[in-house]
């Protein structure tokens, strides 16, 4: 499966219309989240947000935590 994660700019107009623009792509959720945080910090427009997407859809990430894999012997 493709592991590319997109950082997408979402501009919402007064009419409710939304425009989506890919601003960045990354090969890991950690790197994509770094890009997203930087773009959010530089953003001063209340009608513009930044979201993460992958091949399956939109991420809803509040915090990023490393999850250790459990291996049964």
CHARMM-style PDB file with segment names, atoms N, HN, CA, C and O in Angstrom:
ATOM      1  N   UNK     1       0.850  -1.189   0.000  1.00  0.00      PROA
ATOM      2  CA  UNK     1       0.000   0.000   0.000  1.00  0.00      PROA
ATOM      3  C   UNK     1       0.888   1.242   0.000  1.00  0.00      PROA
ATOM      4  O   UNK     1       1.943   1.266   0.634  1.00  0.00      PROA
ATOM      5  N   UNK     2       0.454   2.254  -0.708  1.00  0.00      PROA
ATOM      6  HN  UNK     2      -0.403   2.235  -1.223  1.00  0.00      PROA
ATOM      7  CA  UNK     2       1.157   3.527  -0.785  1.00  0.00      PROA
ATOM      8  C   UNK     2       1.112   4.225   0.566  1.00  0.00      PROA
ATOM      9  O   UNK     2       0.040   4.365   1.155  1.00  0.00      PROA
ATOM     10  N   UNK     3       2.269   4.666   1.065  1.00  0.00      PROA
ATOM     11  HN  UNK     3       3.139   4.552   0.587  1.00  0.00      PROA
ATOM     12  CA  UNK     3       2.324   5.305   2.371  1.00  0.00      PROA
ATOM     13  C   UNK     3       2.452   6.818   2.281  1.00  0.00      PROA
ATOM     14  O   UNK     3       2.783   7.463   3.276  1.00  0.00      PROA
ATOM     15  N   UNK     4       2.201   7.394   1.125  1.00  0.00      PROA
ATOM     16  HN  UNK     4       1.932   6.870   0.317  1.00  0.00      PROA
ATOM     17  CA  UNK     4       2.288   8.833   0.960  1.00  0.00      PROA
ATOM     18  C   UNK     4       1.126   9.507   1.682  1.00  0.00      PROA
ATOM     19  O   UNK     4      -0.033   9.124   1.521  1.00  0.00      PROA
ATOM     20  N   UNK     5       1.459  10.511   2.474  1.00  0.00      PROA
ATOM     21  HN  UNK     5       2.400  10.822   2.604  1.00  0.00      PROA
ATOM     22  CA  UNK     5       0.450  11.286   3.192  1.00  0.00      PROA
ATOM     23  C   UNK     5       0.508  12.707   2.655  1.00  0.00      PROA
ATOM     24  O   UNK     5       1.586  13.289   2.526  1.00  0.00      PROA
ATOM     25  N   UNK     6      -0.657  13.261   2.343  1.00  0.00      PROA
ATOM     26  HN  UNK     6      -1.532  12.789   2.448  1.00  0.00      PROA
ATOM     27  CA  UNK     6      -0.751  14.603   1.780  1.00  0.00      PROA
ATOM     28  C   UNK     6      -1.161  15.609   2.838  1.00  0.00      PROA
ATOM     29  O   UNK     6      -2.027  15.334   3.669  1.00  0.00      PROA
ATOM     30  N   UNK     7      -0.535  16.775   2.802  1.00  0.00      PROA
ATOM     31  HN  UNK     7       0.168  16.999   2.127  1.00  0.00      PROA
ATOM     32  CA  UNK     7      -0.971  17.911   3.612  1.00  0.00      PROA
ATOM     33  C   UNK     7      -1.766  18.796   2.664  1.00  0.00      PROA
ATOM     34  O   UNK     7      -1.227  19.338   1.700  1.00  0.00      PROA
ATOM     35  N   UNK     8      -3.050  18.934   2.950  1.00  0.00      PROA
ATOM     36  HN  UNK     8      -3.488  18.493   3.734  1.00  0.00      PROA
ATOM     37  CA  UNK     8      -3.969  19.613   2.040  1.00  0.00      PROA
ATOM     38  C   UNK     8      -4.482  20.905   2.674  1.00  0.00      PROA
ATOM     39  O   UNK     8      -4.947  20.913   3.813  1.00  0.00      PROA
ATOM     40  N   UNK     9      -4.389  21.992   1.915  1.00  0.00      PROA
ATOM     41  HN  UNK     9      -4.011  21.986   0.989  1.00  0.00      PROA
ATOM     42  CA  UNK     9      -4.943  23.274   2.333  1.00  0.00      PROA
ATOM     43  C   UNK     9      -6.421  23.295   1.955  1.00  0.00      PROA
ATOM     44  O   UNK     9      -6.779  23.020   0.809  1.00  0.00      PROA
ATOM     45  N   UNK    10      -7.271  23.621   2.916  1.00  0.00      PROA
ATOM     46  HN  UNK    10      -6.980  23.844   3.846  1.00  0.00      PROA
ATOM     47  CA  UNK    10      -8.708  23.697   2.671  1.00  0.00      PROA
ATOM     48  C   UNK    10      -9.137  25.148   2.873  1.00  0.00      PROA
ATOM     49  O   UNK    10      -9.097  25.669   3.988  1.00  0.00      PROA
ATOM     50  N   UNK    11      -9.544  25.790   1.787  1.00  0.00      PROA
ATOM     51  HN  UNK    11      -9.577  25.367   0.881  1.00  0.00      PROA
ATOM     52  CA  UNK    11     -10.028  27.176   1.854  1.00  0.00      PROA
ATOM     53  C   UNK    11     -11.548  27.142   1.762  1.00  0.00      PROA
ATOM     54  O   UNK    11     -12.109  26.583   0.819  1.00  0.00      PROA
ATOM     55  N   UNK    12     -12.209  27.740   2.743  1.00  0.00      PROA
ATOM     56  HN  UNK    12     -11.754  28.194   3.509  1.00  0.00      PROA
ATOM     57  CA  UNK    12     -13.667  27.766   2.775  1.00  0.00      PROA
ATOM     58  C   UNK    12     -14.141  29.189   2.506  1.00  0.00      PROA
ATOM     59  O   UNK    12     -13.783  30.120   3.227  1.00  0.00      PROA
ATOM     60  N   UNK    13     -14.940  29.345   1.470  1.00  0.00      PROA
ATOM     61  HN  UNK    13     -15.231  28.589   0.884  1.00  0.00      PROA
ATOM     62  CA  UNK    13     -15.472  30.652   1.112  1.00  0.00      PROA
ATOM     63  C   UNK    13     -16.788  30.918   1.839  1.00  0.00      PROA
ATOM     64  O   UNK    13     -17.396  29.992   2.376  1.00  0.00      PROA
ATOM     65  N   UNK    14     -17.223  32.156   1.859  1.00  0.00      PROA
ATOM     66  HN  UNK    14     -16.729  32.908   1.422  1.00  0.00      PROA
ATOM     67  CA  UNK    14     -18.457  32.547   2.543  1.00  0.00      PROA
ATOM     68  C   UNK    14     -19.665  31.786   2.012  1.00  0.00      PROA
ATOM     69  O   UNK    14     -20.625  31.556   2.747  1.00  0.00      PROA
ATOM     70  N   UNK    15     -19.626  31.399   0.760  1.00  0.00      PROA
ATOM     71  HN  UNK    15     -18.846  31.585   0.163  1.00  0.00      PROA
ATOM     72  CA  UNK    15     -20.729  30.655   0.150  1.00  0.00      PROA
ATOM     73  C   UNK    15     -20.775  29.203   0.617  1.00  0.00      PROA
ATOM     74  O   UNK    15     -21.741  28.489   0.348  1.00  0.00      PROA
ATOM     75  N   UNK    16     -19.722  28.766   1.322  1.00  0.00      PROA
ATOM     76  HN  UNK    16     -18.937  29.346   1.541  1.00  0.00      PROA
ATOM     77  CA  UNK    16     -19.641  27.388   1.777  1.00  0.00      PROA
ATOM     78  C   UNK    16     -18.809  26.510   0.859  1.00  0.00      PROA
ATOM     79  O   UNK    16     -18.494  25.369   1.198  1.00  0.00      PROA
ATOM     80  N   UNK    17     -18.456  27.037  -0.293  1.00  0.00      PROA
ATOM     81  HN  UNK    17     -18.712  27.964  -0.569  1.00  0.00      PROA
ATOM     82  CA  UNK    17     -17.635  26.297  -1.262  1.00  0.00      PROA
ATOM     83  C   UNK    17     -16.233  26.099  -0.693  1.00  0.00      PROA
ATOM     84  O   UNK    17     -15.664  27.008  -0.088  1.00  0.00      PROA
ATOM     85  N   UNK    18     -15.685  24.905  -0.894  1.00  0.00      PROA
ATOM     86  HN  UNK    18     -16.148  24.167  -1.385  1.00  0.00      PROA
ATOM     87  CA  UNK    18     -14.335  24.606  -0.405  1.00  0.00      PROA
ATOM     88  C   UNK    18     -13.416  24.311  -1.577  1.00  0.00      PROA
ATOM     89  O   UNK    18     -13.799  23.653  -2.544  1.00  0.00      PROA
ATOM     90  N   UNK    19     -12.200  24.811  -1.466  1.00  0.00      PROA
ATOM     91  HN  UNK    19     -11.889  25.346  -0.681  1.00  0.00      PROA
ATOM     92  CA  UNK    19     -11.163  24.565  -2.461  1.00  0.00      PROA
ATOM     93  C   UNK    19     -10.044  23.802  -1.758  1.00  0.00      PROA
ATOM     94  O   UNK    19      -9.554  24.223  -0.710  1.00  0.00      PROA
ATOM     95  N   UNK    20      -9.645  22.675  -2.346  1.00  0.00      PROA
ATOM     96  HN  UNK    20     -10.043  22.332  -3.198  1.00  0.00      PROA
ATOM     97  CA  UNK    20      -8.593  21.836  -1.775  1.00  0.00      PROA
ATOM     98  C   UNK    20      -7.337  21.952  -2.628  1.00  0.00      PROA
ATOM     99  O   UNK    20      -7.393  21.823  -3.851  1.00  0.00      PROA
ATOM    100  N   UNK    21      -6.187  22.201  -1.967  1.00  0.00      PROA
ATOM    101  HN  UNK    21      -6.142  22.306  -0.973  1.00  0.00      PROA
ATOM    102  CA  UNK    21      -4.917  22.312  -2.664  1.00  0.00      PROA
ATOM    103  C   UNK    21      -3.873  21.489  -1.916  1.00  0.00      PROA
ATOM    104  O   UNK    21      -3.698  21.651  -0.709  1.00  0.00      PROA
ATOM    105  N   UNK    22      -3.183  20.612  -2.628  1.00  0.00      PROA
ATOM    106  HN  UNK    22      -3.325  20.480  -3.609  1.00  0.00      PROA
ATOM    107  CA  UNK    22      -2.109  19.838  -1.998  1.00  0.00      PROA
ATOM    108  C   UNK    22      -0.917  20.755  -1.806  1.00  0.00      PROA
ATOM    109  O   UNK    22      -0.389  21.307  -2.771  1.00  0.00      PROA
ATOM    110  N   UNK    23      -0.491  20.920  -0.558  1.00  0.00      PROA
ATOM    111  HN  UNK    23      -0.920  20.471   0.226  1.00  0.00      PROA
ATOM    112  CA  UNK    23       0.630  21.798  -0.253  1.00  0.00      PROA
ATOM    113  C   UNK    23       1.936  21.040  -0.081  1.00  0.00      PROA
ATOM    114  O   UNK    23       3.005  21.561  -0.401  1.00  0.00      PROA
ATOM    115  N   UNK    24       1.857  19.810   0.424  1.00  0.00      PROA
ATOM    116  HN  UNK    24       0.989  19.387   0.683  1.00  0.00      PROA
ATOM    117  CA  UNK    24       3.062  19.046   0.724  1.00  0.00      PROA
ATOM    118  C   UNK    24       2.714  17.567   0.734  1.00  0.00      PROA
ATOM    119  O   UNK    24       1.549  17.203   0.896  1.00  0.00      PROA
ATOM    120  N   UNK    25       3.705  16.722   0.564  1.00  0.00      PROA
ATOM    121  HN  UNK    25       4.651  17.017   0.433  1.00  0.00      PROA
ATOM    122  CA  UNK    25       3.508  15.286   0.727  1.00  0.00      PROA
ATOM    123  C   UNK    25       4.677  14.730   1.531  1.00  0.00      PROA
ATOM    124  O   UNK    25       5.775  15.285   1.518  1.00  0.00      PROA
ATOM    125  N   UNK    26       4.427  13.630   2.226  1.00  0.00      PROA
ATOM    126  HN  UNK    26       3.535  13.179   2.237  1.00  0.00      PROA
ATOM    127  CA  UNK    26       5.461  13.020   3.062  1.00  0.00      PROA
ATOM    128  C   UNK    26       5.282  11.513   3.056  1.00  0.00      PROA
ATOM    129  O   UNK    26       4.213  11.004   2.718  1.00  0.00      PROA
ATOM    130  N   UNK    27       6.328  10.809   3.430  1.00  0.00      PROA
ATOM    131  HN  UNK    27       7.196  11.223   3.704  1.00  0.00      PROA
ATOM    132  CA  UNK    27       6.298   9.355   3.467  1.00  0.00      PROA
ATOM    133  C   UNK    27       5.974   8.806   4.854  1.00  0.00      PROA
ATOM    134  O   UNK    27       5.887   7.591   5.031  1.00  0.00      PROA
ATOM    135  N   UNK    28       5.793   9.694   5.846  1.00  0.00      PROA
ATOM    136  HN  UNK    28       5.864  10.681   5.702  1.00  0.00      PROA
ATOM    137  CA  UNK    28       5.431   9.237   7.191  1.00  0.00      PROA
ATOM    138  C   UNK    28       4.435  10.222   7.813  1.00  0.00      PROA
ATOM    139  O   UNK    28       4.395  11.401   7.460  1.00  0.00      PROA
ATOM    140  N   UNK    29       3.648   9.711   8.731  1.00  0.00      PROA
ATOM    141  HN  UNK    29       3.680   8.753   9.017  1.00  0.00      PROA
ATOM    142  CA  UNK    29       2.684  10.554   9.426  1.00  0.00      PROA
ATOM    143  C   UNK    29       3.397  11.611  10.263  1.00  0.00      PROA
ATOM    144  O   UNK    29       2.926  12.743  10.376  1.00  0.00      PROA
ATOM    145  N   UNK    30       4.512  11.245  10.837  1.00  0.00      PROA
ATOM    146  HN  UNK    30       4.894  10.326  10.745  1.00  0.00      PROA
ATOM    147  CA  UNK    30       5.275  12.189  11.663  1.00  0.00      PROA
ATOM    148  C   UNK    30       5.731  13.398  10.839  1.00  0.00      PROA
ATOM    149  O   UNK    30       5.553  14.540  11.264  1.00  0.00      PROA
ATOM    150  N   UNK    31       6.312  13.153   9.675  1.00  0.00      PROA
ATOM    151  HN  UNK    31       6.456  12.226   9.330  1.00  0.00      PROA
ATOM    152  CA  UNK    31       6.800  14.242   8.826  1.00  0.00      PROA
ATOM    153  C   UNK    31       5.639  15.090   8.299  1.00  0.00      PROA
ATOM    154  O   UNK    31       5.725  16.317   8.270  1.00  0.00      PROA
ATOM    155  N   UNK    32       4.559  14.432   7.885  1.00  0.00      PROA
ATOM    156  HN  UNK    32       4.489  13.434   7.909  1.00  0.00      PROA
ATOM    157  CA  UNK    32       3.391  15.160   7.392  1.00  0.00      PROA
ATOM    158  C   UNK    32       2.810  16.042   8.488  1.00  0.00      PROA
ATOM    159  O   UNK    32       2.378  17.163   8.222  1.00  0.00      PROA
ATOM    160  N   UNK    33       2.800  15.544   9.710  1.00  0.00      PROA
ATOM    161  HN  UNK    33       3.152  14.633   9.926  1.00  0.00      PROA
ATOM    162  CA  UNK    33       2.281  16.331  10.840  1.00  0.00      PROA
ATOM    163  C   UNK    33       3.161  17.541  11.126  1.00  0.00      PROA
ATOM    164  O   UNK    33       2.664  18.606  11.491  1.00  0.00      PROA
ATOM    165  N   UNK    34       4.471  17.372  10.960  1.00  0.00      PROA
ATOM    166  HN  UNK    34       4.875  16.506  10.664  1.00  0.00      PROA
ATOM    167  CA  UNK    34       5.387  18.509  11.128  1.00  0.00      PROA
ATOM    168  C   UNK    34       5.053  19.604  10.115  1.00  0.00      PROA
ATOM    169  O   UNK    34       4.964  20.780  10.468  1.00  0.00      PROA
ATOM    170  N   UNK    35       4.869  19.209   8.858  1.00  0.00      PROA
ATOM    171  HN  UNK    35       4.940  18.254   8.571  1.00  0.00      PROA
ATOM    172  CA  UNK    35       4.503  20.173   7.816  1.00  0.00      PROA
ATOM    173  C   UNK    35       3.182  20.859   8.164  1.00  0.00      PROA
ATOM    174  O   UNK    35       3.052  22.077   8.040  1.00  0.00      PROA
ATOM    175  N   UNK    36       2.212  20.066   8.600  1.00  0.00      PROA
ATOM    176  HN  UNK    36       2.318  19.077   8.701  1.00  0.00      PROA
ATOM    177  CA  UNK    36       0.891  20.604   8.934  1.00  0.00      PROA
ATOM    178  C   UNK    36       0.991  21.635  10.057  1.00  0.00      PROA
ATOM    179  O   UNK    36       0.385  22.703   9.968  1.00  0.00      PROA
ATOM    180  N   UNK    37       1.736  21.334  11.094  1.00  0.00      PROA
ATOM    181  HN  UNK    37       2.228  20.466  11.166  1.00  0.00      PROA
ATOM    182  CA  UNK    37       1.888  22.259  12.222  1.00  0.00      PROA
ATOM    183  C   UNK    37       2.553  23.549  11.765  1.00  0.00      PROA
ATOM    184  O   UNK    37       2.130  24.637  12.157  1.00  0.00      PROA
ATOM    185  N   UNK    38       3.584  23.439  10.943  1.00  0.00      PROA
ATOM    186  HN  UNK    38       3.927  22.555  10.625  1.00  0.00      PROA
ATOM    187  CA  UNK    38       4.263  24.644  10.433  1.00  0.00      PROA
ATOM    188  C   UNK    38       3.315  25.511   9.614  1.00  0.00      PROA
ATOM    189  O   UNK    38       3.278  26.730   9.782  1.00  0.00      PROA
ATOM    190  N   UNK    39       2.550  24.879   8.726  1.00  0.00      PROA
ATOM    191  HN  UNK    39       2.580  23.889   8.590  1.00  0.00      PROA
ATOM    192  CA  UNK    39       1.602  25.645   7.912  1.00  0.00      PROA
ATOM    193  C   UNK    39       0.521  26.291   8.771  1.00  0.00      PROA
ATOM    194  O   UNK    39       0.128  27.430   8.519  1.00  0.00      PROA
ATOM    195  N   UNK    40       0.037  25.574   9.782  1.00  0.00      PROA
ATOM    196  HN  UNK    40       0.356  24.649   9.987  1.00  0.00      PROA
ATOM    197  CA  UNK    40      -0.973  26.140  10.689  1.00  0.00      PROA
ATOM    198  C   UNK    40      -0.410  27.331  11.445  1.00  0.00      PROA
ATOM    199  O   UNK    40      -1.103  28.333  11.622  1.00  0.00      PROA
ATOM    200  N   UNK    41       0.852  27.240  11.899  1.00  0.00      PROA
ATOM    201  HN  UNK    41       1.416  26.426  11.754  1.00  0.00      PROA
ATOM    202  CA  UNK    41       1.467  28.333  12.646  1.00  0.00      PROA
ATOM    203  C   UNK    41       1.681  29.572  11.786  1.00  0.00      PROA
ATOM    204  O   UNK    41       1.626  30.693  12.291  1.00  0.00      PROA
ATOM    205  N   UNK    42       1.924  29.381  10.500  1.00  0.00      PROA
ATOM    206  HN  UNK    42       1.969  28.470  10.090  1.00  0.00      PROA
ATOM    207  CA  UNK    42       2.128  30.512   9.591  1.00  0.00      PROA
ATOM    208  C   UNK    42       0.825  31.093   9.058  1.00  0.00      PROA
ATOM    209  O   UNK    42       0.818  32.177   8.475  1.00  0.00      PROA
ATOM    210  N   UNK    43      -0.262  30.383   9.255  1.00  0.00      PROA
ATOM    211  HN  UNK    43      -0.256  29.502   9.729  1.00  0.00      PROA
ATOM    212  CA  UNK    43      -1.555  30.786   8.701  1.00  0.00      PROA
ATOM    213  C   UNK    43      -2.227  31.840   9.584  1.00  0.00      PROA
ATOM    214  O   UNK    43      -2.337  31.661  10.797  1.00  0.00      PROA
ATOM    215  N   UNK    44      -2.674  32.931   8.976  1.00  0.00      PROA
ATOM    216  HN  UNK    44      -2.585  33.077   7.991  1.00  0.00      PROA
ATOM    217  CA  UNK    44      -3.417  33.949   9.723  1.00  0.00      PROA
ATOM    218  C   UNK    44      -4.828  34.154   9.162  1.00  0.00      PROA
ATOM    219  O   UNK    44      -5.516  35.108   9.526  1.00  0.00      PROA
ATOM    220  N   UNK    45      -5.247  33.253   8.278  1.00  0.00      PROA
ATOM    221  HN  UNK    45      -4.687  32.479   7.982  1.00  0.00      PROA
ATOM    222  CA  UNK    45      -6.572  33.333   7.656  1.00  0.00      PROA
ATOM    223  C   UNK    45      -7.503  32.328   8.320  1.00  0.00      PROA
ATOM    224  O   UNK    45      -7.255  31.123   8.264  1.00  0.00      PROA
ATOM    225  N   UNK    46      -8.573  32.812   8.950  1.00  0.00      PROA
ATOM    226  HN  UNK    46      -8.774  33.790   8.996  1.00  0.00      PROA
ATOM    227  CA  UNK    46      -9.496  31.931   9.675  1.00  0.00      PROA
ATOM    228  C   UNK    46     -10.272  30.998   8.751  1.00  0.00      PROA
ATOM    229  O   UNK    46     -10.845  30.010   9.210  1.00  0.00      PROA
ATOM    230  N   UNK    47     -10.297  31.301   7.461  1.00  0.00      PROA
ATOM    231  HN  UNK    47      -9.832  32.104   7.088  1.00  0.00      PROA
ATOM    232  CA  UNK    47     -11.027  30.479   6.500  1.00  0.00      PROA
ATOM    233  C   UNK    47     -10.144  29.422   5.836  1.00  0.00      PROA
ATOM    234  O   UNK    47     -10.596  28.710   4.939  1.00  0.00      PROA
ATOM    235  N   UNK    48      -8.892  29.318   6.271  1.00  0.00      PROA
ATOM    236  HN  UNK    48      -8.524  29.896   7.000  1.00  0.00      PROA
ATOM    237  CA  UNK    48      -7.964  28.348   5.698  1.00  0.00      PROA
ATOM    238  C   UNK    48      -7.511  27.389   6.790  1.00  0.00      PROA
ATOM    239  O   UNK    48      -7.063  27.808   7.858  1.00  0.00      PROA
ATOM    240  N   UNK    49      -7.636  26.085   6.504  1.00  0.00      PROA
ATOM    241  HN  UNK    49      -8.000  25.745   5.637  1.00  0.00      PROA
ATOM    242  CA  UNK    49      -7.157  25.062   7.429  1.00  0.00      PROA
ATOM    243  C   UNK    49      -6.268  24.098   6.656  1.00  0.00      PROA
ATOM    244  O   UNK    49      -6.226  24.122   5.426  1.00  0.00      PROA
ATOM    245  N   UNK    50      -5.559  23.251   7.395  1.00  0.00      PROA
ATOM    246  HN  UNK    50      -5.593  23.232   8.394  1.00  0.00      PROA
ATOM    247  CA  UNK    50      -4.676  22.260   6.792  1.00  0.00      PROA
ATOM    248  C   UNK    50      -5.034  20.895   7.360  1.00  0.00      PROA
ATOM    249  O   UNK    50      -5.115  20.720   8.576  1.00  0.00      PROA
ATOM    250  N   UNK    51      -5.245  19.936   6.477  1.00  0.00      PROA
ATOM    251  HN  UNK    51      -5.179  20.078   5.489  1.00  0.00      PROA
ATOM    252  CA  UNK    51      -5.674  18.591   6.866  1.00  0.00      PROA
ATOM    253  C   UNK    51      -4.731  17.557   6.265  1.00  0.00      PROA
ATOM    254  O   UNK    51      -4.052  17.819   5.272  1.00  0.00      PROA
ATOM    255  N   UNK    52      -4.699  16.378   6.882  1.00  0.00      PROA
ATOM    256  HN  UNK    52      -5.251  16.166   7.689  1.00  0.00      PROA
ATOM    257  CA  UNK    52      -3.881  15.272   6.398  1.00  0.00      PROA
ATOM    258  C   UNK    52      -4.764  14.229   5.719  1.00  0.00      PROA
ATOM    259  O   UNK    52      -5.819  13.863   6.237  1.00  0.00      PROA
ATOM    260  N   UNK    53      -4.325  13.760   4.561  1.00  0.00      PROA
ATOM    261  HN  UNK    53      -3.469  14.057   4.140  1.00  0.00      PROA
ATOM    262  CA  UNK    53      -5.049  12.735   3.820  1.00  0.00      PROA
ATOM    263  C   UNK    53      -4.067  11.653   3.375  1.00  0.00      PROA
ATOM    264  O   UNK    53      -2.892  11.925   3.128  1.00  0.00      PROA
ATOM    265  N   UNK    54      -4.571  10.418   3.276  1.00  0.00      PROA
ATOM    266  HN  UNK    54      -5.526  10.197   3.477  1.00  0.00      PROA
ATOM    267  CA  UNK    54      -3.815   9.354   2.617  1.00  0.00      PROA
ATOM    268  C   UNK    54      -4.740   8.663   1.633  1.00  0.00      PROA
ATOM    269  O   UNK    54      -5.826   9.170   1.351  1.00  0.00      PROA
ATOM    270  N   UNK    55      -4.345   7.542   1.116  1.00  0.00      PROA
ATOM    271  HN  UNK    55      -3.463   7.130   1.345  1.00  0.00      PROA
ATOM    272  CA  UNK    55      -5.136   6.853   0.104  1.00  0.00      PROA
ATOM    273  C   UNK    55      -6.510   6.434   0.638  1.00  0.00      PROA
ATOM    274  O   UNK    55      -7.446   6.269  -0.143  1.00  0.00      PROA
ATOM    275  N   UNK    56      -6.641   6.263   1.945  1.00  0.00      PROA
ATOM    276  HN  UNK    56      -5.880   6.398   2.580  1.00  0.00      PROA
ATOM    277  CA  UNK    56      -7.902   5.828   2.539  1.00  0.00      PROA
ATOM    278  C   UNK    56      -8.815   6.974   2.937  1.00  0.00      PROA
ATOM    279  O   UNK    56      -9.996   6.748   3.203  1.00  0.00      PROA
ATOM    280  N   UNK    57      -8.306   8.188   2.985  1.00  0.00      PROA
ATOM    281  HN  UNK    57      -7.347   8.371   2.769  1.00  0.00      PROA
ATOM    282  CA  UNK    57      -9.146   9.325   3.358  1.00  0.00      PROA
ATOM    283  C   UNK    57      -8.424  10.277   4.288  1.00  0.00      PROA
ATOM    284  O   UNK    57      -7.195  10.343   4.307  1.00  0.00      PROA
ATOM    285  N   UNK    58      -9.207  11.011   5.056  1.00  0.00      PROA
ATOM    286  HN  UNK    58     -10.205  10.957   5.041  1.00  0.00      PROA
ATOM    287  CA  UNK    58      -8.682  12.054   5.923  1.00  0.00      PROA
ATOM    288  C   UNK    58      -8.283  11.488   7.280  1.00  0.00      PROA
ATOM    289  O   UNK    58      -8.977  10.643   7.846  1.00  0.00      PROA
ATOM    290  N   UNK    59      -7.149  11.970   7.793  1.00  0.00      PROA
ATOM    291  HN  UNK    59      -6.585  12.657   7.334  1.00  0.00      PROA
ATOM    292  CA  UNK    59      -6.717  11.624   9.135  1.00  0.00      PROA
ATOM    293  C   UNK    59      -7.426  12.520  10.130  1.00  0.00      PROA
ATOM    294  O   UNK    59      -7.661  13.698   9.857  1.00  0.00      PROA
ATOM    295  N   UNK    60      -7.764  11.974  11.269  1.00  0.00      PROA
ATOM    296  HN  UNK    60      -7.573  11.018  11.491  1.00  0.00      PROA
ATOM    297  CA  UNK    60      -8.288  12.768  12.387  1.00  0.00      PROA
ATOM    298  C   UNK    60      -7.323  12.554  13.540  1.00  0.00      PROA
ATOM    299  O   UNK    60      -7.550  11.715  14.411  1.00  0.00      PROA
ATOM    300  N   UNK    61      -6.245  13.325  13.533  1.00  0.00      PROA
ATOM    301  HN  UNK    61      -6.061  14.007  12.825  1.00  0.00      PROA
ATOM    302  CA  UNK    61      -5.160  13.116  14.482  1.00  0.00      PROA
ATOM    303  C   UNK    61      -5.084  14.299  15.445  1.00  0.00      PROA
ATOM    304  O   UNK    61      -4.915  15.443  15.023  1.00  0.00      PROA
ATOM    305  N   UNK    62      -5.207  14.017  16.726  1.00  0.00      PROA
ATOM    306  HN  UNK    62      -5.344  13.088  17.069  1.00  0.00      PROA
ATOM    307  CA  UNK    62      -5.021  15.049  17.749  1.00  0.00      PROA
ATOM    308  C   UNK    62      -3.598  14.987  18.297  1.00  0.00      PROA
ATOM    309  O   UNK    62      -2.950  16.015  18.493  1.00  0.00      PROA
ATOM    310  N   UNK    63      -3.126  13.774  18.540  1.00  0.00      PROA
ATOM    311  HN  UNK    63      -3.653  12.939  18.381  1.00  0.00      PROA
ATOM    312  CA  UNK    63      -1.752  13.571  18.998  1.00  0.00      PROA
ATOM    313  C   UNK    63      -1.160  12.403  18.233  1.00  0.00      PROA
ATOM    314  O   UNK    63      -1.876  11.515  17.770  1.00  0.00      PROA
ATOM    315  N   UNK    64       0.137  12.417  18.111  1.00  0.00      PROA
ATOM    316  HN  UNK    64       0.719  13.138  18.487  1.00  0.00      PROA
ATOM    317  CA  UNK    64       0.822  11.325  17.437  1.00  0.00      PROA
ATOM    318  C   UNK    64       1.595  10.556  18.490  1.00  0.00      PROA
ATOM    319  O   UNK    64       2.426  11.121  19.201  1.00  0.00      PROA
ATOM    320  N   UNK    65       1.319   9.264  18.586  1.00  0.00      PROA
ATOM    321  HN  UNK    65       0.645   8.804  18.008  1.00  0.00      PROA
ATOM    322  CA  UNK    65       1.987   8.415  19.548  1.00  0.00      PROA
ATOM    323  C   UNK    65       2.530   7.198  18.822  1.00  0.00      PROA
ATOM    324  O   UNK    65       1.902   6.674  17.902  1.00  0.00      PROA
ATOM    325  N   UNK    66       3.704   6.758  19.245  1.00  0.00      PROA
ATOM    326  HN  UNK    66       4.214   7.184  19.992  1.00  0.00      PROA
ATOM    327  CA  UNK    66       4.264   5.549  18.667  1.00  0.00      PROA
ATOM    328  C   UNK    66       3.566   4.359  19.318  1.00  0.00      PROA
ATOM    329  O   UNK    66       3.464   4.279  20.542  1.00  0.00      PROA
ATOM    330  N   UNK    67       3.094   3.448  18.496  1.00  0.00      PROA
ATOM    331  HN  UNK    67       3.177   3.512  17.502  1.00  0.00      PROA
ATOM    332  CA  UNK    67       2.418   2.252  18.998  1.00  0.00      PROA
ATOM    333  C   UNK    67       3.344   1.074  18.741  1.00  0.00      PROA
ATOM    334  O   UNK    67       3.742   0.815  17.606  1.00  0.00      PROA
ATOM    335  N   UNK    68       3.682   0.360  19.818  1.00  0.00      PROA
ATOM    336  HN  UNK    68       3.358   0.570  20.741  1.00  0.00      PROA
ATOM    337  CA  UNK    68       4.548  -0.813  19.674  1.00  0.00      PROA
ATOM    338  C   UNK    68       3.731  -1.998  19.195  1.00  0.00      PROA
ATOM    339  O   UNK    68       2.613  -2.232  19.655  1.00  0.00      PROA
ATOM    340  N   UNK    69       4.296  -2.721  18.286  1.00  0.00      PROA
ATOM    341  HN  UNK    69       5.203  -2.530  17.912  1.00  0.00      PROA
ATOM    342  CA  UNK    69       3.633  -3.870  17.702  1.00  0.00      PROA
ATOM    343  C   UNK    69       3.735  -5.056  18.665  1.00  0.00      PROA
ATOM    344  O   UNK    69       4.801  -5.319  19.222  1.00  0.00      PROA
ATOM    345  N   UNK    70       2.637  -5.760  18.854  1.00  0.00      PROA
ATOM    346  HN  UNK    70       1.771  -5.546  18.402  1.00  0.00      PROA
ATOM    347  CA  UNK    70       2.632  -6.947  19.698  1.00  0.00      PROA
ATOM    348  C   UNK    70       2.813  -8.148  18.787  1.00  0.00      PROA
ATOM    349  O   UNK    70       2.055  -8.343  17.837  1.00  0.00      PROA
ATOM    350  N   UNK    71       3.830  -8.953  19.087  1.00  0.00      PROA
ATOM    351  HN  UNK    71       4.446  -8.794  19.859  1.00  0.00      PROA
ATOM    352  CA  UNK    71       4.132 -10.129  18.276  1.00  0.00      PROA
ATOM    353  C   UNK    71       3.900 -11.366  19.123  1.00  0.00      PROA
ATOM    354  O   UNK    71       4.497 -11.522  20.189  1.00  0.00      PROA
ATOM    355  N   UNK    72       3.030 -12.246  18.643  1.00  0.00      PROA
ATOM    356  HN  UNK    72       2.545 -12.119  17.778  1.00  0.00      PROA
ATOM    357  CA  UNK    72       2.795 -13.508  19.339  1.00  0.00      PROA
ATOM    358  C   UNK    72       3.736 -14.562  18.810  1.00  0.00      PROA
ATOM    359  O   UNK    72       3.845 -14.748  17.598  1.00  0.00      PROA
ATOM    360  N   UNK    73       4.425 -15.260  19.710  1.00  0.00      PROA
ATOM    361  HN  UNK    73       4.337 -15.109  20.694  1.00  0.00      PROA
ATOM    362  CA  UNK    73       5.386 -16.287  19.292  1.00  0.00      PROA
ATOM    363  C   UNK    73       4.731 -17.602  19.024  1.00  0.00      PROA
ATOM    364  OT1 UNK    73       5.406 -18.566  18.664  1.00  0.00      PROA
TER     365      UNK     73
END
